[in-house]
């Protein structure tokens, strides 16, 4: 992970911060899933390519790339509402770019 910004905020329990983030996102009509605590972090998935980690100080997620280098964004873990606002914007950007073509496999490809 790239270097996170210095932050002197209040440390919170990662899983609790992630749970509050999911609730804040729901209030913005963004569905999110809370995943099991792993390697000292809580994880929240919102959309393909949008996964948030929380270490108790910061929420962190990838917003794009410069070449092969990921570009990260962060928000303090003790302010899940601020993180939810930024994440809802990113979520809507990704949804707007979703593929709308019909797959050539699956039930649609079975002759009748």
Phi and psi in radians as a Rosetta constraint file:
Dihedral C 1 N 2 CA 2 C 2 CIRCULARHARMONIC -1.160 0.35
Dihedral N 2 CA 2 C 2 N 3 CIRCULARHARMONIC 2.896 0.35
Dihedral C 2 N 3 CA 3 C 3 CIRCULARHARMONIC -1.153 0.35
Dihedral N 3 CA 3 C 3 N 4 CIRCULARHARMONIC 2.214 0.35
Dihedral C 3 N 4 CA 4 C 4 CIRCULARHARMONIC -1.393 0.35
Dihedral N 4 CA 4 C 4 N 5 CIRCULARHARMONIC 2.689 0.35
Dihedral C 4 N 5 CA 5 C 5 CIRCULARHARMONIC -1.165 0.35
Dihedral N 5 CA 5 C 5 N 6 CIRCULARHARMONIC 2.647 0.35
Dihedral C 5 N 6 CA 6 C 6 CIRCULARHARMONIC -1.148 0.35
Dihedral N 6 CA 6 C 6 N 7 CIRCULARHARMONIC 2.362 0.35
Dihedral C 6 N 7 CA 7 C 7 CIRCULARHARMONIC -2.549 0.35
Dihedral N 7 CA 7 C 7 N 8 CIRCULARHARMONIC 2.191 0.35
Dihedral C 7 N 8 CA 8 C 8 CIRCULARHARMONIC -1.864 0.35
Dihedral N 8 CA 8 C 8 N 9 CIRCULARHARMONIC 0.501 0.35
Dihedral C 8 N 9 CA 9 C 9 CIRCULARHARMONIC -1.328 0.35
Dihedral N 9 CA 9 C 9 N 10 CIRCULARHARMONIC -3.086 0.35
Dihedral C 9 N 10 CA 10 C 10 CIRCULARHARMONIC -1.404 0.35
Dihedral N 10 CA 10 C 10 N 11 CIRCULARHARMONIC 2.255 0.35
Dihedral C 10 N 11 CA 11 C 11 CIRCULARHARMONIC -1.303 0.35
Dihedral N 11 CA 11 C 11 N 12 CIRCULARHARMONIC 2.395 0.35
Dihedral C 11 N 12 CA 12 C 12 CIRCULARHARMONIC -2.199 0.35
Dihedral N 12 CA 12 C 12 N 13 CIRCULARHARMONIC 2.915 0.35
Dihedral C 12 N 13 CA 13 C 13 CIRCULARHARMONIC -1.222 0.35
Dihedral N 13 CA 13 C 13 N 14 CIRCULARHARMONIC 2.181 0.35
Dihedral C 13 N 14 CA 14 C 14 CIRCULARHARMONIC -0.953 0.35
Dihedral N 14 CA 14 C 14 N 15 CIRCULARHARMONIC -0.774 0.35
Dihedral C 14 N 15 CA 15 C 15 CIRCULARHARMONIC -1.152 0.35
Dihedral N 15 CA 15 C 15 N 16 CIRCULARHARMONIC -0.673 0.35
Dihedral C 15 N 16 CA 16 C 16 CIRCULARHARMONIC -1.171 0.35
Dihedral N 16 CA 16 C 16 N 17 CIRCULARHARMONIC -0.746 0.35
Dihedral C 16 N 17 CA 17 C 17 CIRCULARHARMONIC -1.072 0.35
Dihedral N 17 CA 17 C 17 N 18 CIRCULARHARMONIC -0.727 0.35
Dihedral C 17 N 18 CA 18 C 18 CIRCULARHARMONIC -1.146 0.35
Dihedral N 18 CA 18 C 18 N 19 CIRCULARHARMONIC -0.691 0.35
Dihedral C 18 N 19 CA 19 C 19 CIRCULARHARMONIC -1.090 0.35
Dihedral N 19 CA 19 C 19 N 20 CIRCULARHARMONIC -0.732 0.35
Dihedral C 19 N 20 CA 20 C 20 CIRCULARHARMONIC -1.168 0.35
Dihedral N 20 CA 20 C 20 N 21 CIRCULARHARMONIC -0.625 0.35
Dihedral C 20 N 21 CA 21 C 21 CIRCULARHARMONIC -1.086 0.35
Dihedral N 21 CA 21 C 21 N 22 CIRCULARHARMONIC -0.782 0.35
Dihedral C 21 N 22 CA 22 C 22 CIRCULARHARMONIC -1.035 0.35
Dihedral N 22 CA 22 C 22 N 23 CIRCULARHARMONIC -0.729 0.35
Dihedral C 22 N 23 CA 23 C 23 CIRCULARHARMONIC -1.142 0.35
Dihedral N 23 CA 23 C 23 N 24 CIRCULARHARMONIC -0.732 0.35
Dihedral C 23 N 24 CA 24 C 24 CIRCULARHARMONIC -1.108 0.35
Dihedral N 24 CA 24 C 24 N 25 CIRCULARHARMONIC -0.713 0.35
Dihedral C 24 N 25 CA 25 C 25 CIRCULARHARMONIC -1.133 0.35
Dihedral N 25 CA 25 C 25 N 26 CIRCULARHARMONIC -0.700 0.35
Dihedral C 25 N 26 CA 26 C 26 CIRCULARHARMONIC -1.034 0.35
Dihedral N 26 CA 26 C 26 N 27 CIRCULARHARMONIC -0.635 0.35
Dihedral C 26 N 27 CA 27 C 27 CIRCULARHARMONIC -1.182 0.35
Dihedral N 27 CA 27 C 27 N 28 CIRCULARHARMONIC -0.243 0.35
Dihedral C 27 N 28 CA 28 C 28 CIRCULARHARMONIC -1.891 0.35
Dihedral N 28 CA 28 C 28 N 29 CIRCULARHARMONIC 0.306 0.35
Dihedral C 28 N 29 CA 29 C 29 CIRCULARHARMONIC 1.047 0.35
Dihedral N 29 CA 29 C 29 N 30 CIRCULARHARMONIC 0.646 0.35
Dihedral C 29 N 30 CA 30 C 30 CIRCULARHARMONIC -2.044 0.35
Dihedral N 30 CA 30 C 30 N 31 CIRCULARHARMONIC 2.033 0.35
Dihedral C 30 N 31 CA 31 C 31 CIRCULARHARMONIC -1.351 0.35
Dihedral N 31 CA 31 C 31 N 32 CIRCULARHARMONIC 2.383 0.35
Dihedral C 31 N 32 CA 32 C 32 CIRCULARHARMONIC -2.521 0.35
Dihedral N 32 CA 32 C 32 N 33 CIRCULARHARMONIC 2.640 0.35
Dihedral C 32 N 33 CA 33 C 33 CIRCULARHARMONIC -2.013 0.35
Dihedral N 33 CA 33 C 33 N 34 CIRCULARHARMONIC 2.321 0.35
Dihedral C 33 N 34 CA 34 C 34 CIRCULARHARMONIC -1.587 0.35
Dihedral N 34 CA 34 C 34 N 35 CIRCULARHARMONIC 2.250 0.35
Dihedral C 34 N 35 CA 35 C 35 CIRCULARHARMONIC -1.879 0.35
Dihedral N 35 CA 35 C 35 N 36 CIRCULARHARMONIC 2.822 0.35
Dihedral C 35 N 36 CA 36 C 36 CIRCULARHARMONIC -1.013 0.35
Dihedral N 36 CA 36 C 36 N 37 CIRCULARHARMONIC 2.575 0.35
Dihedral C 36 N 37 CA 37 C 37 CIRCULARHARMONIC -1.052 0.35
Dihedral N 37 CA 37 C 37 N 38 CIRCULARHARMONIC 2.252 0.35
Dihedral C 37 N 38 CA 38 C 38 CIRCULARHARMONIC -2.549 0.35
Dihedral N 38 CA 38 C 38 N 39 CIRCULARHARMONIC 2.249 0.35
Dihedral C 38 N 39 CA 39 C 39 CIRCULARHARMONIC 0.942 0.35
Dihedral N 39 CA 39 C 39 N 40 CIRCULARHARMONIC 0.740 0.35
Dihedral C 39 N 40 CA 40 C 40 CIRCULARHARMONIC 1.344 0.35
Dihedral N 40 CA 40 C 40 N 41 CIRCULARHARMONIC 0.161 0.35
Dihedral C 40 N 41 CA 41 C 41 CIRCULARHARMONIC -2.235 0.35
Dihedral N 41 CA 41 C 41 N 42 CIRCULARHARMONIC 2.644 0.35
Dihedral C 41 N 42 CA 42 C 42 CIRCULARHARMONIC -1.779 0.35
Dihedral N 42 CA 42 C 42 N 43 CIRCULARHARMONIC 2.609 0.35
Dihedral C 42 N 43 CA 43 C 43 CIRCULARHARMONIC -2.218 0.35
Dihedral N 43 CA 43 C 43 N 44 CIRCULARHARMONIC 2.422 0.35
Dihedral C 43 N 44 CA 44 C 44 CIRCULARHARMONIC -2.284 0.35
Dihedral N 44 CA 44 C 44 N 45 CIRCULARHARMONIC 2.202 0.35
Dihedral C 44 N 45 CA 45 C 45 CIRCULARHARMONIC -1.870 0.35
Dihedral N 45 CA 45 C 45 N 46 CIRCULARHARMONIC 2.422 0.35
Dihedral C 45 N 46 CA 46 C 46 CIRCULARHARMONIC -2.043 0.35
Dihedral N 46 CA 46 C 46 N 47 CIRCULARHARMONIC -0.686 0.35
Dihedral C 46 N 47 CA 47 C 47 CIRCULARHARMONIC -2.845 0.35
Dihedral N 47 CA 47 C 47 N 48 CIRCULARHARMONIC 2.816 0.35
Dihedral C 47 N 48 CA 48 C 48 CIRCULARHARMONIC -0.960 0.35
Dihedral N 48 CA 48 C 48 N 49 CIRCULARHARMONIC 2.128 0.35
Dihedral C 48 N 49 CA 49 C 49 CIRCULARHARMONIC 1.549 0.35
Dihedral N 49 CA 49 C 49 N 50 CIRCULARHARMONIC 0.058 0.35
Dihedral C 49 N 50 CA 50 C 50 CIRCULARHARMONIC -2.266 0.35
Dihedral N 50 CA 50 C 50 N 51 CIRCULARHARMONIC 1.653 0.35
Dihedral C 50 N 51 CA 51 C 51 CIRCULARHARMONIC -2.151 0.35
Dihedral N 51 CA 51 C 51 N 52 CIRCULARHARMONIC 2.257 0.35
Dihedral C 51 N 52 CA 52 C 52 CIRCULARHARMONIC -1.893 0.35
Dihedral N 52 CA 52 C 52 N 53 CIRCULARHARMONIC 2.357 0.35
Dihedral C 52 N 53 CA 53 C 53 CIRCULARHARMONIC -1.974 0.35
Dihedral N 53 CA 53 C 53 N 54 CIRCULARHARMONIC 2.655 0.35
Dihedral C 53 N 54 CA 54 C 54 CIRCULARHARMONIC -2.350 0.35
Dihedral N 54 CA 54 C 54 N 55 CIRCULARHARMONIC 2.170 0.35
Dihedral C 54 N 55 CA 55 C 55 CIRCULARHARMONIC -1.800 0.35
Dihedral N 55 CA 55 C 55 N 56 CIRCULARHARMONIC 0.071 0.35
Dihedral C 55 N 56 CA 56 C 56 CIRCULARHARMONIC 1.797 0.35
Dihedral N 56 CA 56 C 56 N 57 CIRCULARHARMONIC -0.366 0.35
Dihedral C 56 N 57 CA 57 C 57 CIRCULARHARMONIC -1.892 0.35
Dihedral N 57 CA 57 C 57 N 58 CIRCULARHARMONIC -0.711 0.35
Dihedral C 57 N 58 CA 58 C 58 CIRCULARHARMONIC -2.350 0.35
Dihedral N 58 CA 58 C 58 N 59 CIRCULARHARMONIC 2.567 0.35
Dihedral C 58 N 59 CA 59 C 59 CIRCULARHARMONIC -1.561 0.35
Dihedral N 59 CA 59 C 59 N 60 CIRCULARHARMONIC 2.397 0.35
Dihedral C 59 N 60 CA 60 C 60 CIRCULARHARMONIC -2.369 0.35
Dihedral N 60 CA 60 C 60 N 61 CIRCULARHARMONIC 2.467 0.35
Dihedral C 60 N 61 CA 61 C 61 CIRCULARHARMONIC -2.722 0.35
Dihedral N 61 CA 61 C 61 N 62 CIRCULARHARMONIC 2.760 0.35
Dihedral C 61 N 62 CA 62 C 62 CIRCULARHARMONIC -1.534 0.35
Dihedral N 62 CA 62 C 62 N 63 CIRCULARHARMONIC 2.326 0.35
Dihedral C 62 N 63 CA 63 C 63 CIRCULARHARMONIC -1.899 0.35
Dihedral N 63 CA 63 C 63 N 64 CIRCULARHARMONIC -0.092 0.35
Dihedral C 63 N 64 CA 64 C 64 CIRCULARHARMONIC 2.845 0.35
Dihedral N 64 CA 64 C 64 N 65 CIRCULARHARMONIC -2.741 0.35
Dihedral C 64 N 65 CA 65 C 65 CIRCULARHARMONIC -2.644 0.35
Dihedral N 65 CA 65 C 65 N 66 CIRCULARHARMONIC 2.620 0.35
Dihedral C 65 N 66 CA 66 C 66 CIRCULARHARMONIC -1.986 0.35
Dihedral N 66 CA 66 C 66 N 67 CIRCULARHARMONIC 1.682 0.35
Dihedral C 66 N 67 CA 67 C 67 CIRCULARHARMONIC 1.228 0.35
Dihedral N 67 CA 67 C 67 N 68 CIRCULARHARMONIC -2.181 0.35
Dihedral C 67 N 68 CA 68 C 68 CIRCULARHARMONIC -1.668 0.35
Dihedral N 68 CA 68 C 68 N 69 CIRCULARHARMONIC 0.072 0.35
Dihedral C 68 N 69 CA 69 C 69 CIRCULARHARMONIC -1.731 0.35
Dihedral N 69 CA 69 C 69 N 70 CIRCULARHARMONIC 2.108 0.35
Dihedral C 69 N 70 CA 70 C 70 CIRCULARHARMONIC -1.191 0.35
Dihedral N 70 CA 70 C 70 N 71 CIRCULARHARMONIC 2.562 0.35
Dihedral C 70 N 71 CA 71 C 71 CIRCULARHARMONIC -1.848 0.35
Dihedral N 71 CA 71 C 71 N 72 CIRCULARHARMONIC 2.148 0.35
Dihedral C 71 N 72 CA 72 C 72 CIRCULARHARMONIC -1.777 0.35
Dihedral N 72 CA 72 C 72 N 73 CIRCULARHARMONIC 2.627 0.35
Dihedral C 72 N 73 CA 73 C 73 CIRCULARHARMONIC -2.145 0.35
Dihedral N 73 CA 73 C 73 N 74 CIRCULARHARMONIC 2.735 0.35
Dihedral C 73 N 74 CA 74 C 74 CIRCULARHARMONIC -2.468 0.35
Dihedral N 74 CA 74 C 74 N 75 CIRCULARHARMONIC 2.744 0.35
Dihedral C 74 N 75 CA 75 C 75 CIRCULARHARMONIC -2.603 0.35
Dihedral N 75 CA 75 C 75 N 76 CIRCULARHARMONIC 2.563 0.35
Dihedral C 75 N 76 CA 76 C 76 CIRCULARHARMONIC -1.048 0.35
Dihedral N 76 CA 76 C 76 N 77 CIRCULARHARMONIC 2.404 0.35
Dihedral C 76 N 77 CA 77 C 77 CIRCULARHARMONIC -1.219 0.35
Dihedral N 77 CA 77 C 77 N 78 CIRCULARHARMONIC -0.358 0.35
Dihedral C 77 N 78 CA 78 C 78 CIRCULARHARMONIC -1.538 0.35
Dihedral N 78 CA 78 C 78 N 79 CIRCULARHARMONIC 0.115 0.35
Dihedral C 78 N 79 CA 79 C 79 CIRCULARHARMONIC -2.306 0.35
Dihedral N 79 CA 79 C 79 N 80 CIRCULARHARMONIC 1.235 0.35
Dihedral C 79 N 80 CA 80 C 80 CIRCULARHARMONIC -1.081 0.35
Dihedral N 80 CA 80 C 80 N 81 CIRCULARHARMONIC -0.443 0.35
Dihedral C 80 N 81 CA 81 C 81 CIRCULARHARMONIC -1.145 0.35
Dihedral N 81 CA 81 C 81 N 82 CIRCULARHARMONIC -0.710 0.35
Dihedral C 81 N 82 CA 82 C 82 CIRCULARHARMONIC -1.148 0.35
Dihedral N 82 CA 82 C 82 N 83 CIRCULARHARMONIC -0.730 0.35
Dihedral C 82 N 83 CA 83 C 83 CIRCULARHARMONIC -1.112 0.35
Dihedral N 83 CA 83 C 83 N 84 CIRCULARHARMONIC -0.736 0.35
Dihedral C 83 N 84 CA 84 C 84 CIRCULARHARMONIC -1.094 0.35
Dihedral N 84 CA 84 C 84 N 85 CIRCULARHARMONIC -0.653 0.35
Dihedral C 84 N 85 CA 85 C 85 CIRCULARHARMONIC -1.101 0.35
Dihedral N 85 CA 85 C 85 N 86 CIRCULARHARMONIC -0.822 0.35
Dihedral C 85 N 86 CA 86 C 86 CIRCULARHARMONIC -1.142 0.35
Dihedral N 86 CA 86 C 86 N 87 CIRCULARHARMONIC -0.732 0.35
Dihedral C 86 N 87 CA 87 C 87 CIRCULARHARMONIC -1.211 0.35
Dihedral N 87 CA 87 C 87 N 88 CIRCULARHARMONIC -0.630 0.35
Dihedral C 87 N 88 CA 88 C 88 CIRCULARHARMONIC -1.099 0.35
Dihedral N 88 CA 88 C 88 N 89 CIRCULARHARMONIC -0.666 0.35
Dihedral C 88 N 89 CA 89 C 89 CIRCULARHARMONIC -1.103 0.35
Dihedral N 89 CA 89 C 89 N 90 CIRCULARHARMONIC -0.818 0.35
Dihedral C 89 N 90 CA 90 C 90 CIRCULARHARMONIC -1.125 0.35
Dihedral N 90 CA 90 C 90 N 91 CIRCULARHARMONIC -0.728 0.35
Dihedral C 90 N 91 CA 91 C 91 CIRCULARHARMONIC -0.995 0.35
Dihedral N 91 CA 91 C 91 N 92 CIRCULARHARMONIC -0.824 0.35
Dihedral C 91 N 92 CA 92 C 92 CIRCULARHARMONIC -1.147 0.35
Dihedral N 92 CA 92 C 92 N 93 CIRCULARHARMONIC -0.609 0.35
Dihedral C 92 N 93 CA 93 C 93 CIRCULARHARMONIC -1.083 0.35
Dihedral N 93 CA 93 C 93 N 94 CIRCULARHARMONIC -0.818 0.35
Dihedral C 93 N 94 CA 94 C 94 CIRCULARHARMONIC -1.158 0.35
Dihedral N 94 CA 94 C 94 N 95 CIRCULARHARMONIC -0.712 0.35
Dihedral C 94 N 95 CA 95 C 95 CIRCULARHARMONIC -1.113 0.35
Dihedral N 95 CA 95 C 95 N 96 CIRCULARHARMONIC -0.633 0.35
Dihedral C 95 N 96 CA 96 C 96 CIRCULARHARMONIC -1.150 0.35
Dihedral N 96 CA 96 C 96 N 97 CIRCULARHARMONIC -0.436 0.35
Dihedral C 96 N 97 CA 97 C 97 CIRCULARHARMONIC -1.632 0.35
Dihedral N 97 CA 97 C 97 N 98 CIRCULARHARMONIC 0.050 0.35
Dihedral C 97 N 98 CA 98 C 98 CIRCULARHARMONIC -1.041 0.35
Dihedral N 98 CA 98 C 98 N 99 CIRCULARHARMONIC 2.624 0.35
Dihedral C 98 N 99 CA 99 C 99 CIRCULARHARMONIC -1.258 0.35
Dihedral N 99 CA 99 C 99 N 100 CIRCULARHARMONIC 2.284 0.35
Dihedral C 99 N 100 CA 100 C 100 CIRCULARHARMONIC -1.939 0.35
Dihedral N 100 CA 100 C 100 N 101 CIRCULARHARMONIC 0.116 0.35
Dihedral C 100 N 101 CA 101 C 101 CIRCULARHARMONIC -1.306 0.35
Dihedral N 101 CA 101 C 101 N 102 CIRCULARHARMONIC 2.728 0.35
Dihedral C 101 N 102 CA 102 C 102 CIRCULARHARMONIC -1.556 0.35
Dihedral N 102 CA 102 C 102 N 103 CIRCULARHARMONIC 2.276 0.35
Dihedral C 102 N 103 CA 103 C 103 CIRCULARHARMONIC -1.151 0.35
Dihedral N 103 CA 103 C 103 N 104 CIRCULARHARMONIC 2.648 0.35
Dihedral C 103 N 104 CA 104 C 104 CIRCULARHARMONIC -1.693 0.35
Dihedral N 104 CA 104 C 104 N 105 CIRCULARHARMONIC 0.506 0.35
Dihedral C 104 N 105 CA 105 C 105 CIRCULARHARMONIC -2.534 0.35
Dihedral N 105 CA 105 C 105 N 106 CIRCULARHARMONIC 3.081 0.35
Dihedral C 105 N 106 CA 106 C 106 CIRCULARHARMONIC 1.472 0.35
Dihedral N 106 CA 106 C 106 N 107 CIRCULARHARMONIC -2.810 0.35
Dihedral C 106 N 107 CA 107 C 107 CIRCULARHARMONIC -1.022 0.35
Dihedral N 107 CA 107 C 107 N 108 CIRCULARHARMONIC -0.591 0.35
Dihedral C 107 N 108 CA 108 C 108 CIRCULARHARMONIC -1.137 0.35
Dihedral N 108 CA 108 C 108 N 109 CIRCULARHARMONIC -0.463 0.35
Dihedral C 108 N 109 CA 109 C 109 CIRCULARHARMONIC -1.590 0.35
Dihedral N 109 CA 109 C 109 N 110 CIRCULARHARMONIC -0.071 0.35
Dihedral C 109 N 110 CA 110 C 110 CIRCULARHARMONIC -1.425 0.35
Dihedral N 110 CA 110 C 110 N 111 CIRCULARHARMONIC 2.124 0.35
Dihedral C 110 N 111 CA 111 C 111 CIRCULARHARMONIC -1.145 0.35
Dihedral N 111 CA 111 C 111 N 112 CIRCULARHARMONIC 2.589 0.35
